[in-house]
Amino acid sequence: MSTLASAIGHDTTANRPAAGIAGRLFFTTDTGKIWRDNGATWDDVTPGGVGVPTWVTSSPDTPPASPTTYDDEFDAATLNARWTNSAAANFTASFGHSSIILNSTYPGSGSPLQYIYQTVPAQPWQFTAKLAWNFGGAPATAFVLSGLVLVESATGKCEWIGDYFGGAGASAINVQHQIRVCHGTVSGTISTIDFDFLTWMMPAMVRYYQVGLSGTTLTWSTSIDGIHYGTALGHAVTTNFTSGPDRVGLGTSIYAAADNNLDCDWFRKTA
């Protein structure tokens, strides 16, 4: 969807401009339809005929018909006001192709968590994000963990699920890659590993991550297609938090001289 949207005019149906320039095309990101301006009106030229294509309705990447105040498709040119940047000096955002690219650089000591966040609602809740990684550091010395994060602001305690890249030689082919759930503190060093799964897929890769809190149980899940999720870890919320997280967002922890790009296609409250 993002590739098609970048090739022709694109926005939601409500933001489609008035017809009047014959021959131009427009892609409505909320319905997946393709429209052609005939000079007076817009004609639906979506392959397969009029109606929302089935690939749109069945795709996990289709924006929800009724987005929540937490949802962000990252179609804007700046960071939405709903987000707060916890480490502006070392964590910057750029935008393109309906994605946000969060670039973090090593702050000089430790491996603090650098993240953007929103305040969580009353539970139960669930958040999901589609993420990709572009590791830019030196594999021989750099250790990078980035993904979906939770933070308890009063204590600085945090948990996150994401992709870990660890150096083991000068060539990128030697970089270790794991899916991990970790906990620690936002100002600490490499955090304690709660779940670790070695995968041979190399960066950059795309994955869907999900976290939910219901009652006293916190659950971290992952998926490669955005439809079928597997639970990576579930435990009592007070296992690693004093009372519970009040922030949810996207972040990166880096050890040693490196930089890292975390690309997020979308972030949504899914329950």
Buried (B, 14 or more C-beta within 10 A) or exposed (E): BBEEBEEEBBBEEEEBEEBEEEEBBBBBBBBBBBBBBEEEEBEEEBEEEEEBBEEBEEBBBBBEEEBEEBBBBBBEEEBBEBBBBBBEEBBBBBBEEBBBBBBBBBBEEEBBBBBBBBEBEEBEBBBBBBBBBBBBBEBEBBBBBBBBBBBBBEEBBBBBBBBBBBBEEEEEEEBBBBBBBBBBBBEBEBBEBBBEEEEEEEBEBBBBBBBBBEEEBBBBBBBBEBEEBEEBBEBEBEEBBEEBBBBBBBBBBBBBEBBBBBBBBBBBBBE
